[in-house]
Amino acid sequence: EAVVQEFRPAEVGESFGPTWETCWFKVELSIPPAWAGQEVHFIWDSDGECMVWRDAQPVQGLTKEGEKTSYILTSSLKESEPHSLTLYVELACNGLFGAGKGSMIAPPDPDRRVTLNKVELAVFNRDVYDLLVDLEILLDMAKLLGEENQRSFQALYTANQMVNVCDVTDPSTFPAARDLAAAIFSQRNGESQHTIHAVGHCHIDSAWLWPYEETIRKCARSWVTVVRLMEHNPELTFACSQLRLISVLWQAQQFEWVRSWYPGLYAQIRDFVAKGQFIPVGGTWVEMDGNLPSGESMVRQFLQGQRFFQEQFGRICSEFWLPDTFGYSAQLPQLMRGCGIQRFLTQKLSWNLVNAFPHHTFFWEGIDGSRVLTHFPPGDSYGMHGLVEEVLKTVKNNKDKGRVNHSAFLFGFGDGGGGPTQKMLDRMKRMRDTDGLPRVQFSTPDQLFSVLEKESSQLCTWVGELFLELHNGTYTTQAQIKKRNRECERILHDVEVLSTLAVAQDSVFQYPASQLQRLWRLLLLNQFHDVLPGSCIQLVVEDALQYYAEIRRTGALLQEEAVQSLCRDLLQPKAGSAESILVLNTLPWERTEVISRPEPDGTETLALVTVPSMGYALVREPLLPSQPVSVMKQEDGSITMENGVIALCLDMMGHLTSLRLLDSERESVPDGCYANQFALFDDVPLYWDAWDVMDYHLETRKPVTTLLKPLEITLAGGLRGSVRFSLQVGKRSTLTQEIILDAMCPYLRFLTQVEWKEAHKFLKVEFPVQVRSTDATYEIQFGHLQRPTHWNTSWDWARFEVWAHKWLDLSEHGFGVALLNDCKYGASAHRNVLSLSL
């Protein structure tokens, strides 16, 4: 498509754009015959990200930010090689880290333009390059090994001798200078020296400061560069955790599209996978958020990921690779073990703002006792550059010295792609086994974990969640994404339950396996660790909301088809029979609830129904409650409500001033306190705006006290009682809440609508309760977790804002209060106050 376009002349210094545009350049070049025997590079220096195409195949990714500005045309120009050729350069008008206006994480500048700075053919002097790398390593050894280490002086004097020997105008002096360096590099370590396992790496966020579609090109640019490096460096190994992005990012829409864009590249990757150099790792569909997806979603991440690796490469992953997620659920070890994984690698806890995590290699134990061998690269990064400083830090920083003598070293530009460079490799080749430096070997994740398993007898065990003491705001940021994720998880659950029952009952019914897989993969894609947390640009949010809408729309159709098949006979009206309504229950326990049923005239009527577990009920005569709901307005404007199970009192502001469990006459709200209290906090973090809420925000608490509409009765009782009120929040926002009590229901429901127009503010709702406990309980994937309600230690108060799924609970012996939600994740329980972040 590109090559048939009409091209115009372009000049160095010219600018192109705007942001997210793509420009194609046709480059016709002729190599002078006088350069015979020389290494010739095509140099392209521009802003933005580029791909060089040759003979209709991608051959090199170029980005100035990733220190890649040249493509090797020939390592030694031969007479038989073509001296004239045509290249195409695809220029994406965005940087390695998007196009933030003023700072990396600012919203993209829509009018940014990229400049073409240099286009040249050049002879590359490999001898000079090698001398410079030698000198860099020696000078770093001299500076960083310290005066107490004789090797630093040996390196210094060797570098000095090289300068003396080398005459820059006489290339014949270069070998003697290099021999001096080689003498230092060839002096070997002792057997006890720490071994660093160097693995090429290129973390590519599926969507973050750029949209999903740009990620496909980032993958191609990065991985074609890795393939070129492997052709010249057979020792290079590369761990790739999101290979499926290039081939099946959108299974239905983009599979053939991407395969047709890069079929040659994909074939080369498969060849290097077979050779053991290009190593698929990860085990999940995408590198998902480690906290917010439901238990079933996490199982599907592993199921879809492991199935992909099995189909494409004939094996499943034995390592779970999740280097950049904002914390890790205590349920993950059990899920890993159940999906064939016993090893885990990350480094994100090195970002802790308060407490330094005490281990780099340890066993991580989940809530059921499952354990996985876990390794954090001690250099605290997945984007090393092969520097002396980095390998020394890897050893010095290792908190498990003496227990293990091996650690990972992941090198290559990451987050926005890029990957390893030749210079990184050349640095580490000189440090393979050089006395005074840790031993560096090009390795694989399997080789690293295999040797760690052999050394694991003295390792410590960490029990429970790996909580990241940073980015707590991601539990709440982008409320629409959080809400839609929860809705879609529920929809897919219901479709699968009803379709399974339908196929068991009706042999004609076709289980919608392919449609469900497509919808699940859409949902799993949106659970990537910068999408579901909300730490992405607006373009990505818009894409994500469209994908959720597709899941809801198609899911509703599939659900209707399953119901029609499952209940076809029941849905047919029988002559002479009373009108009835079919009610389905997709949860695994019997439920008695008040439902709303639509009438032909558009109104709704209420009915109390009981429906068995995973079953249905035909409702002809609704149940009558043993005690109807009573709603009474008091002289002071407060309203009381009671249903025989609980009794409550609300003041005119909507505060819950009393909540009693009638059987025990136990009061839940402490004297003088208000539950259902909305509070507004300042939200001005140190840097990561969408990611963070800092502990000091708690010092800025302002109760919401401006009443717009006082509490009024909207349903006067019977099967349901309800009241409504409105508040002004901050300067420009409004909040309307309906509070509902149903017959026979042991809980109170709050339907809250907020018209949010504040900036750098944080809205919460608080429930002080008359319960004393040192721990609160929070729902997590397939289980629950207890966290302290006190701040005795720095580990306790660093969890001032935590995550939960559908409930948190504060209980003492014989009594407790739980706060439930259908779309929120941020929460806290300090002393006796349960708080939900809205």
C-alpha positions in Angstrom: 0.0 0.0 0.0 2.8 2.4 0.8 5.1 1.7 -2.1 2.4 2.6 -4.7 1.9 6.1 -3.2 3.2 9.2 -4.9 6.3 10.5 -3.1 7.6 14.1 -3.0 11.2 15.3 -2.2 11.9 15.7 1.5 14.8 17.5 3.2 16.8 17.2 6.4 15.4 19.7 8.9 11.8 19.3 7.6 9.0 18.5 10.1 6.2 16.1 9.8 3.0 15.4 11.8 0.7 15.9 13.6 0.7 13.4 16.5 -0.3 9.8 15.6 0.1 10.4 11.9 2.3 8.0 9.8 4.7 9.3 7.1 6.4 7.0 4.5 9.7 7.9 3.0 11.2 6.3 -0.1 15.0 6.3 0.2 17.1 5.6 -2.9 20.7 5.2 -2.1 24.0 4.3 -3.8 27.1 3.1 -2.0 30.4 4.4 -3.5 32.5 1.6 -4.9 35.5 3.0 -3.0 33.9 1.7 0.2 34.6 -1.9 -0.8 35.4 -4.1 2.2 34.0 -1.5 4.6 31.0 -1.8 7.0 28.3 0.5 5.7 25.5 2.0 7.8 22.3 3.8 6.7 21.9 6.5 9.3 18.4 7.9 10.1 18.1 10.4 12.9 14.6 11.7 13.5 12.1 12.2 16.3 9.4 9.7 16.4 9.6 5.9 15.9 10.6 4.4 12.6 10.7 1.1 10.8 13.1 0.4 7.9 11.6 -1.8 5.1 13.7 -3.6 2.5 12.3 -5.9 -0.2 8.9 -5.5 1.3 10.0 -6.9 4.7 10.6 -5.0 8.0 14.4 -5.1 8.7 15.2 -2.6 11.5 13.4 -0.5 14.1 14.9 2.9 14.6 14.3 5.4 17.5 16.6 8.0 18.9 15.2 7.5 22.4 16.2 3.8 22.1 19.7 4.6 20.9 19.0 3.0 17.5 19.7 5.4 14.6 21.4 3.2 12.0 20.7 0.1 9.9 23.6 -2.0 8.9 23.5 -2.3 5.1 26.6 -4.6 4.9 29.2 -5.7 7.4 31.8 -5.8 4.6 30.9 -4.4 1.2 31.5 -7.0 -1.5 31.6 -6.4 -5.3 28.8 -8.9 -5.7 26.5 -7.0 -3.3 24.1 -4.5 -4.7 25.5 -1.0 -4.4 22.2 0.8 -5.3 19.0 -0.1 -3.5 15.7 1.4 -2.3 14.5 1.4 1.3 11.3 2.6 2.7 11.1 4.2 6.1 7.8 4.2 8.0 7.8 7.1 10.5 5.2 7.2 13.3 4.7 10.7 14.6 4.9 9.8 18.2 7.8 9.1 20.6 8.8 6.0 22.4 6.7 7.3 25.3 3.9 8.8 23.4 3.5 12.6 22.9 2.9 14.1 26.3 2.6 17.9 26.3 5.2 19.3 28.8 5.9 16.0 30.5 5.8 12.3 29.7 2.6 11.6 31.6 0.7 14.7 30.5 -2.1 14.4 27.9 -0.8 14.0 24.4 0.0 17.2 22.4 -2.2 16.7 19.3 -0.1 19.1 17.3 3.4 17.8 17.9 5.6 17.5 14.9 8.7 15.4 14.4 11.8 16.6 12.7 14.1 14.7 10.3 17.6 15.6 11.7 20.0 13.5 9.7 19.9 11.0 6.7 23.3 9.7 5.7 25.3 6.8 4.3 28.4 6.2 6.5 31.4 3.9 6.9 31.4 2.5 10.4 34.8 2.1 12.0 34.4 -1.1 14.1 38.0 -0.8 15.5 37.3 2.7 16.9 34.0 1.5 18.4 35.6 -1.5 20.1 38.3 0.7 21.6 35.7 3.1 23.0 33.8 0.2 24.6 37.0 -1.2 26.1 37.8 2.2 27.6 34.3 2.7 28.9 34.4 -0.6 30.8 37.9 0.1 32.2 37.1 3.7 33.3 33.8 2.5 35.0 35.8 -0.2 36.8 38.3 2.5 37.9 35.6 4.8 39.2 33.2 2.3 40.7 35.2 -0.5 42.3 36.6 1.8 44.9 40.0 2.8 46.2 40.2 -0.2 48.5 40.0 -2.6 45.5 43.3 -3.1 43.6 41.3 -3.9 40.4 40.2 -0.3 40.1 43.8 0.8 39.9 44.7 -1.9 37.5 41.8 -0.8 35.3 42.9 2.9 35.6 46.5 2.3 34.7 45.5 0.0 31.8 43.3 2.7 30.4 46.1 5.2 30.8 48.5 2.8 28.9 46.0 2.4 26.1 45.8 6.2 25.6 49.6 6.3 25.5 49.9 3.5 23.0 47.1 4.6 20.7 47.7 7.1 18.0 44.3 8.1 16.7 45.8 9.0 13.3 47.4 5.6 12.9 44.9 2.6 13.0 47.8 0.2 13.1 48.3 1.2 16.8 44.7 0.1 17.7 45.4 -3.7 18.1 48.1 -3.1 20.7 45.8 -0.8 22.7 43.0 -3.4 22.6 45.4 -6.2 23.7 46.1 -4.2 26.9 42.3 -4.2 27.6 42.0 -7.8 26.7 44.6 -8.7 29.3 42.4 -7.2 32.0 39.2 -8.7 30.7 40.8 -12.2 30.5 41.8 -12.3 34.2 39.2 -14.7 35.7 37.1 -14.7 38.8 37.2 -17.2 41.6 34.5 -19.9 41.8 32.6 -18.1 44.5 31.8 -15.0 42.5 28.2 -14.1 42.0 26.7 -15.0 38.6 24.4 -12.6 36.8 22.0 -14.2 34.3 21.7 -11.6 31.4 18.5 -11.9 29.5 17.4 -9.5 26.7 14.1 -7.8 27.5 11.7 -5.3 26.0 8.7 -4.4 28.1 6.0 -3.1 25.8 2.8 -1.7 27.4 -0.1 -3.0 25.4 -1.6 0.5 25.8 -0.5 3.4 27.9 0.7 6.7 26.5 -0.3 5.4 23.0 -3.4 3.5 21.7 -3.7 -0.2 21.3 -3.1 -0.1 17.5 0.3 1.7 17.9 1.4 -1.2 20.2 1.3 -3.6 17.2 3.9 -1.5 15.4 6.0 -1.0 18.6 6.2 -4.8 18.9 7.3 -5.2 15.2 9.9 -2.4 15.5 11.3 -3.9 18.7 11.3 -7.5 17.8 12.7 -7.1 14.3 15.6 -5.3 15.9 16.1 -8.3 18.3 16.0 -10.7 15.3 18.8 -8.7 13.6 20.9 -8.8 16.8 20.4 -12.6 17.1 21.7 -13.0 13.6 25.0 -11.4 14.6 25.1 -12.5 18.3 24.1 -16.2 18.6 24.6 -16.0 22.4 21.8 -13.4 22.8 18.7 -14.7 24.5 15.5 -12.6 24.7 12.5 -13.1 27.0 9.3 -12.0 25.4 6.2 -11.9 27.5 3.5 -10.5 25.1 4.3 -12.2 21.8 0.6 -12.8 21.1 0.2 -9.0 20.6 1.8 -9.3 17.2 -0.3 -12.1 16.0 -3.6 -12.2 17.9 -4.1 -8.8 19.6 -7.7 -8.8 18.2 -8.4 -12.4 17.4 -11.4 -11.6 15.2 -10.5 -8.3 13.5 -6.7 -8.0 13.5 -5.4 -11.5 13.3 -5.2 -11.7 9.6 -4.4 -8.0 9.3 -1.3 -8.2 11.5 -0.2 -11.5 10.1 -0.4 -10.0 6.6 1.6 -7.0 7.7 4.5 -8.9 9.2 4.3 -12.6 8.0 8.1 -12.7 7.4 9.0 -11.3 10.8 6.6 -13.8 12.5 8.2 -16.7 10.7 11.7 -15.5 11.7 10.6 -15.2 15.4 9.3 -18.8 15.3 12.7 -19.9 14.0 14.5 -18.3 16.8 12.0 -19.7 19.3 12.9 -23.1 18.0 16.6 -22.3 18.5 16.0 -21.4 22.1 17.0 -17.7 21.7 13.6 -16.0 21.4 11.9 -17.2 24.6 8.2 -16.8 25.2 7.5 -16.2 28.9 4.5 -14.9 30.9 1.8 -17.5 30.8 -1.1 -15.0 30.6 -3.0 -13.3 27.8 -1.6 -9.9 28.6 0.4 -8.6 31.5 -2.7 -7.8 33.5 -3.3 -5.8 36.6 -2.4 -8.0 39.6 -5.2 -6.8 41.9 -8.5 -5.9 40.3 -9.5 -8.7 37.8 -11.8 -11.2 39.4 -10.7 -14.8 40.2 -12.3 -16.1 37.0 -10.7 -13.4 34.9 -7.3 -14.3 36.3 -7.9 -18.0 35.5 -8.9 -17.0 32.0 -5.7 -14.9 31.6 -3.7 -18.0 32.3 -5.9 -20.3 30.3 -5.8 -18.1 27.2 -2.1 -17.4 27.6 -1.0 -21.0 28.2 -3.2 -22.2 25.4 -1.6 -19.7 23.0 1.9 -20.8 23.9 1.0 -24.4 23.6 -0.6 -23.9 20.1 2.1 -21.6 18.7 5.3 -23.1 20.3 4.3 -26.6 21.5 4.8 -25.8 25.2 3.3 -23.9 28.1 5.2 -21.3 30.2 6.8 -22.4 33.5 7.4 -18.8 34.6 4.8 -16.1 35.4 6.4 -12.9 34.1 4.7 -9.7 35.4 7.3 -7.0 36.0 5.3 -3.8 36.0 2.0 -4.3 37.7 0.8 -2.3 40.8 0.8 -5.1 43.4 0.1 -8.8 43.4 -2.9 -10.6 44.9 -2.4 -13.2 47.6 -4.4 -15.6 45.5 -1.9 -15.6 42.6 0.3 -18.4 43.9 -2.6 -20.8 43.9 -3.7 -19.8 40.5 -0.2 -20.1 39.1 0.2 -23.6 40.5 -3.1 -24.6 39.1 -2.0 -23.4 35.7 1.3 -25.3 35.6 3.5 -22.4 36.8 5.9 -22.7 39.8 8.1 -19.6 39.2 7.4 -15.9 39.3 9.4 -12.8 38.3 8.7 -9.2 38.9 10.5 -6.1 40.1 7.7 -3.6 40.8 8.0 -3.8 44.6 11.3 -2.0 44.3 9.1 1.1 43.8 7.7 0.9 47.4 7.6 4.4 48.8 7.8 3.5 52.5 9.3 0.1 53.2 12.1 -1.7 51.3 10.9 -5.2 50.5 13.3 -7.5 52.4 14.0 -10.1 49.7 15.0 -10.6 46.1 14.7 -14.4 46.0 12.2 -16.1 48.2 9.2 -18.4 48.3 5.8 -16.7 48.0 2.9 -18.4 49.7 -0.7 -17.7 48.9 -3.9 -17.9 51.0 -4.3 -21.7 50.5 -0.6 -22.5 51.3 0.5 -22.8 47.6 4.1 -21.7 47.1 6.0 -20.4 44.1 9.7 -19.6 43.8 9.9 -15.8 43.3 12.7 -13.7 42.0 13.1 -9.9 41.9 16.1 -8.8 39.8 18.3 -7.1 42.4 19.1 -4.3 40.1 15.5 -3.2 40.6 14.9 -2.7 36.9 13.8 -4.6 33.8 15.6 -2.1 31.5 19.3 -2.4 32.2 21.9 -1.1 29.7 24.8 -3.5 30.5 26.8 -1.0 32.5 29.4 -1.8 35.1 27.4 0.3 37.6 24.4 -1.9 37.0 26.1 -5.2 37.5 27.8 -4.0 40.7 24.4 -2.7 42.0 22.9 -6.1 41.2 25.3 -7.8 43.6 25.5 -5.1 46.3 21.7 -4.6 46.4 20.9 -8.4 46.6 19.1 -9.0 49.9 19.6 -12.7 49.7 23.4 -12.9 49.4 24.6 -16.1 51.1 21.3 -17.9 50.4 21.6 -17.8 46.6 24.5 -16.8 44.3 22.6 -16.1 41.1 20.4 -13.3 40.0 18.6 -12.0 36.9 19.7 -9.0 34.8 17.1 -7.9 32.3 18.6 -5.5 29.7 17.0 -3.5 26.9 14.9 -0.4 26.5 11.4 -0.9 27.7 7.8 0.4 28.5 7.6 2.0 25.1 9.6 -0.8 23.4 13.0 -0.6 21.9 14.8 -3.6 23.4 18.5 -4.5 23.6 21.2 -2.8 21.6 24.5 -4.0 20.2 26.4 -1.8 22.6 24.7 -3.4 25.6 25.8 -6.8 24.3 29.4 -5.7 23.7 29.7 -4.3 27.2 28.5 -7.6 28.8 30.7 -9.7 26.6 33.7 -8.0 28.1 32.3 -8.7 31.6 31.6 -12.4 31.1 34.3 -13.5 33.6 36.4 -10.5 34.5 38.1 -10.5 37.9 36.6 -7.8 40.2 33.2 -7.9 38.5 30.4 -10.4 39.0 30.3 -13.1 36.4 27.9 -12.3 33.5 26.4 -15.0 31.4 23.8 -14.8 28.7 21.1 -17.0 30.0 17.4 -18.0 30.0 14.7 -17.7 32.6 14.7 -21.5 32.8 18.4 -21.7 33.5 18.2 -19.0 36.2 15.2 -20.6 38.0 16.7 -24.1 37.7 19.9 -23.0 39.6 17.8 -21.0 42.1 15.7 -24.1 42.8 18.9 -26.0 43.5 20.0 -23.3 46.0 16.6 -22.8 47.6 17.0 -24.7 50.8 17.9 -21.5 52.8 15.3 -19.2 51.2 12.7 -17.3 53.3 9.0 -17.4 52.7 6.7 -14.4 52.3 3.0 -15.1 53.2 0.2 -13.1 51.7 -0.1 -10.3 49.3 2.8 -8.4 47.7 1.4 -5.0 48.3 2.9 -2.1 46.3 3.3 1.0 48.5 2.5 3.3 45.6 -0.1 3.8 42.9 -3.0 3.3 45.4 -5.1 5.7 43.2 -5.3 3.1 40.4 -7.9 1.3 42.5 -10.3 4.2 41.8 -9.1 6.2 38.7 -11.4 6.1 35.7 -14.6 5.0 37.5 -16.3 4.0 34.2 -13.6 1.5 33.3 -13.9 -0.1 36.8 -17.7 -0.3 36.5 -17.7 -1.8 33.0 -15.1 -4.3 33.9 -17.2 -5.6 36.8 -20.4 -5.6 34.7 -18.7 -7.6 31.9 -17.2 -10.1 34.2 -20.8 -10.7 35.5 -22.3 -10.8 32.0 -19.8 -13.5 30.8 -20.4 -15.5 33.9 -24.1 -15.5 33.4 -23.8 -16.3 29.6 -21.6 -19.3 30.4 -23.9 -20.6 33.2 -27.1 -20.3 31.1 -25.4 -21.7 27.9 -24.1 -24.7 29.9 -27.5 -25.4 31.3 -29.0 -25.0 27.8 -26.6 -27.4 26.1 -27.2 -30.0 28.9 -30.9 -29.8 28.3 -31.2 -29.2 24.6 -29.0 -31.3 22.2 -29.8 -28.9 19.4 -28.4 -25.8 21.2 -24.9 -24.8 20.1 -22.6 -23.7 22.9 -21.2 -20.3 21.8 -17.6 -21.2 22.4 -16.0 -19.0 19.7 -18.1 -16.0 20.5 -17.3 -16.3 24.2 -13.6 -16.7 23.5 -13.7 -13.5 21.5 -15.5 -11.6 24.3 -13.3 -13.0 27.0 -10.2 -11.9 25.0 -11.6 -8.4 24.7 -12.2 -8.3 28.4 -8.7 -9.7 29.2 -7.1 -7.2 26.9 -8.8 -4.4 28.8 -7.4 -5.8 32.0 -3.9 -4.8 31.0 -2.0 -3.1 33.8 -2.4 0.5 32.4 -6.0 0.1 31.2 -8.1 -1.4 34.0 -6.1 0.8 36.5 -7.0 3.9 34.5 -3.3 5.0 34.1 -3.6 5.6 30.3 -4.4 8.4 27.9 -7.9 9.3 26.8 -7.6 7.6 23.4 -7.1 4.3 25.3 -10.0 4.9 27.6 -12.3 5.6 24.6 -11.2 2.3 23.0 -11.7 0.4 26.2 -15.2 1.7 26.7 -16.0 0.6 23.1 -14.8 -2.9 23.8 -16.9 -3.1 27.0 -19.9 -1.9 25.0 -19.3 -4.7 22.5 -19.1 -7.3 25.3 -22.3 -6.1 26.9 -24.1 -5.9 23.6 -23.1 -9.4 22.3 -23.3 -10.9 25.8 -26.9 -9.8 26.1 -27.7 -11.5 22.8 -26.0 -14.7 23.8 -27.8 -14.7 27.1 -31.2 -14.2 25.4 -30.4 -17.2 23.0 -29.5 -19.4 26.0 -32.6 -18.5 27.9 -34.8 -19.1 24.9 -33.4 -22.5 24.5 -33.3 -23.4 28.1 -36.8 -22.2 28.9 -38.6 -22.4 25.6 -41.5 -24.4 26.9 -41.8 -22.2 30.0 -41.9 -19.0 27.9 -44.9 -20.3 25.9 -48.2 -19.0 27.4 -50.5 -21.8 28.3 -54.2 -21.5 27.6 -56.2 -20.8 30.7 -53.2 -20.4 32.9 -52.5 -17.3 34.9 -49.9 -14.8 33.6 -46.5 -15.6 35.0 -42.9 -14.2 34.9 -39.8 -16.3 34.6 -37.0 -15.4 37.0 -33.5 -16.9 36.7 -30.8 -17.2 39.4 -27.3 -17.7 38.1 -25.7 -17.8 41.6 -25.0 -21.0 43.5 -27.4 -20.3 46.4 -31.1 -19.9 46.9 -32.2 -16.2 46.8 -35.3 -14.5 48.1 -35.4 -10.9 46.8 -37.7 -8.2 45.7 -37.5 -7.7 41.9 -38.9 -5.1 39.6 -40.9 -6.5 36.7 -42.0 -4.4 33.6 -45.6 -4.0 32.7 -47.0 -3.5 29.2 -47.8 0.2 29.9 -44.1 0.8 30.7 -44.5 1.0 34.5 -42.8 -1.5 36.9 -44.3 -3.5 39.7 -42.5 -5.1 42.6 -42.6 -8.8 43.5 -41.0 -10.9 46.2 -39.7 -14.1 44.8 -37.6 -17.1 45.8 -35.4 -18.7 43.2 -33.3 -21.9 43.7 -29.6 -22.1 43.2 -28.6 -22.1 39.6 -32.2 -22.4 38.7 -35.4 -20.6 37.8 -38.9 -19.9 39.2 -42.2 -19.2 37.5 -43.8 -16.4 39.5 -47.6 -16.3 39.2 -48.5 -15.2 42.7 -45.7 -13.2 44.4 -44.8 -14.1 47.9 -46.1 -11.9 50.7 -43.4 -10.8 53.2 -43.7 -11.8 56.8 -43.3 -8.1 57.6 -43.6 -5.3 55.1 -41.3 -2.4 55.0 -42.4 0.6 57.0 -41.2 4.1 56.3 -41.9 6.9 58.7 -41.0 10.6 58.6 -40.2 12.1 62.0 -41.0 15.6 63.3 -37.3 16.7 63.0 -37.2 15.7 59.3 -35.4 12.4 59.8 -36.8 9.2 58.3 -37.0 5.7 59.9 -37.2 2.5 58.0 -37.8 -1.1 59.2 -38.4 -4.5 57.6 -38.4 -6.9 60.5 -34.7 -7.7 60.0 -33.0 -4.3 60.3 -34.2 -0.9 61.5 -32.5 2.4 60.6 -32.7 6.1 60.9 -31.6 8.7 58.4 -31.3 12.5 59.0 -32.1 15.2 56.4 -28.6 15.1 55.0 -28.9 11.3 54.2 -26.6 10.4 57.1 -27.2 7.0 58.6 -27.6 7.8 62.4 -28.8 4.4 63.4 -28.7 0.9 62.0 -29.9 -2.0 64.3 -30.1 -5.7 63.7 -33.5 -6.4 65.3 -32.8 -9.9 66.5 -29.9 -8.8 68.7 -31.0 -5.1 69.2 -27.3 -4.4 68.5 -26.7 -0.8 67.3 -24.1 -0.5 64.5 -23.5 3.2 64.4 -21.6 4.7 67.3 -23.2 7.5 69.3 -22.6 10.9 67.8 -21.3 9.5 64.5 -22.7 9.6 61.0 -22.5 6.7 58.6 -23.0 7.3 54.9 -20.9 10.4 55.4 -19.4 11.7 52.1 -16.0 13.3 52.5 -13.8 15.2 50.0 -10.0 15.2 50.1 -7.3 17.1 48.2 -5.6 14.8 45.7 -2.2 16.3 44.7 0.3 13.5 44.5 4.1 14.0 44.2 4.2 13.0 40.5 2.1 10.1 39.2 -1.2 11.9 38.9 -3.6 9.2 37.7 -1.7 6.6 39.6 -1.2 7.9 43.1 -3.0 9.2 46.2 -0.5 10.1 49.0 -1.0 9.5 52.7 -1.1 13.2 53.3 -4.4 13.5 51.5 -6.0 12.2 54.7 -5.0 15.5 56.4 -7.3 17.5 54.1 -10.6 15.7 54.9 -13.7 18.0 54.4 -17.1 16.4 55.1 -19.7 17.1 52.4 -22.3 19.4 54.1 -24.0 21.4 51.3 -27.5 20.1 50.9 -29.3 20.7 47.6 -32.4 18.6 48.2 -33.3 17.3 51.6 -34.2 13.7 52.3 -37.6 12.8 51.0 -39.6 9.5 50.8 -39.8 8.1 47.3 -41.4 4.7 48.1 -43.6 4.6 51.2 -43.1 0.9 52.1 -44.7 -2.5 51.5 -42.3 -4.6 49.5 -39.8 -1.7 49.2 -39.1 1.6 51.0 -36.8 4.2 49.6 -35.7 7.8 50.1 -33.7 10.3 48.1 -31.5 13.4 48.7 -29.0 15.5 46.8 -25.7 17.2 47.9 -23.3 19.6 46.3 -19.8 18.2 46.3 -16.9 20.6 46.0 -17.4 23.7 43.9 -19.2 22.3 40.8 -20.2 18.6 41.4 -23.5 17.2 42.5 -24.4 13.9 44.2 -27.8 12.2 44.2 -28.4 9.1 46.3 -31.4 6.8 46.7 -31.4 4.6 49.8 -33.5 1.4 49.5 -34.7 -1.2 52.0 -36.5 -4.3 50.7 -38.7 -6.7 52.5 -36.9 -9.5 54.3 -33.5 -8.1 53.1 -30.7 -8.0 55.7 -28.9 -5.1 54.0 -29.5 -1.5 52.9 -28.8 -0.4 49.3 -27.4 2.9 48.2 -27.8 3.9 44.5 -25.4 6.9 44.1 -25.1 9.1 41.0 -22.3 11.7 41.0 -22.0 14.4 38.4 -18.2 14.8 38.8 -16.6 18.1 37.7 -13.7 18.5 40.3 -10.0 18.5 39.6 -7.4 17.0 42.0 -10.1 16.0 44.5 -10.9 12.6 45.9 -14.4 11.6 47.0 -15.1 8.9 49.6 -18.0 7.6 51.7 -17.4 6.6 55.3 -19.2 4.3 57.7 -18.1 4.4 61.3 -19.4 1.2 63.0 -19.7 0.1 66.6 -17.3 -2.9 66.1 -13.8 -3.3 67.5 -11.3 -5.5 65.7 -7.6 -5.2 64.9 -8.2 -6.6 61.5 -10.7 -6.0 58.7 -11.5 -8.6 56.0 -11.5 -7.9 52.3 -12.8 -10.0 49.4 -10.1 -10.9 46.9 -10.1 -13.5 44.0 -11.7 -16.7 45.2 -11.2 -15.8 48.9 -10.5 -13.1 51.4 -7.7 -11.4 53.1 -7.2 -9.7 56.5 -5.4 -6.4 56.9 -4.8 -4.4 60.1 -7.1 -1.6 61.1 -4.3 0.1 63.1 -1.1 1.9 62.0 1.3 0.3 64.5 4.2 0.0 62.0 5.2 1.6 58.8 4.0 -1.6 57.0 0.6 -0.9 58.4 0.2 2.8 57.7 1.6 2.3 54.2 -1.7 0.5 53.5 -3.8 3.6 54.2 -5.6 2.9 50.9 -6.1 -0.7 49.8 -8.1 -2.6 47.2 -11.0 -5.0 47.6 -13.5 -6.7 45.3 -17.2 -6.8 46.2 -17.0 -6.4 50.0 -15.0 -5.4 53.1 -16.0 -6.5 56.6 -15.3 -5.5 60.2 -16.4 -8.1 62.7 -15.9 -9.1 66.3 -17.2 -12.2 68.0 -20.9 -12.6 67.2 -21.4 -9.4 65.3 -20.1 -7.5 62.3 -20.9 -5.0 59.6 -20.0 -5.4 55.9 -19.8 -2.8 53.1 -20.6 -4.1 49.7 -20.3 -2.6 46.3 -21.0 -3.5 42.6 -18.3 -1.3 40.8 -15.6 -0.1 43.2 -12.2 -1.3 44.3 -10.5 1.3 46.4 -11.2 1.0 50.2 -9.9 1.3 53.7 -10.7 0.3 57.2 -8.9 2.4 59.9 -9.9 1.8 63.5 -13.7 1.5 63.3 -14.4 3.4 60.0 -15.1 1.6 56.8 -14.4 3.7 53.8 -15.2 3.2 50.1 -13.4 5.4 47.5 -15.8 6.7 44.9 
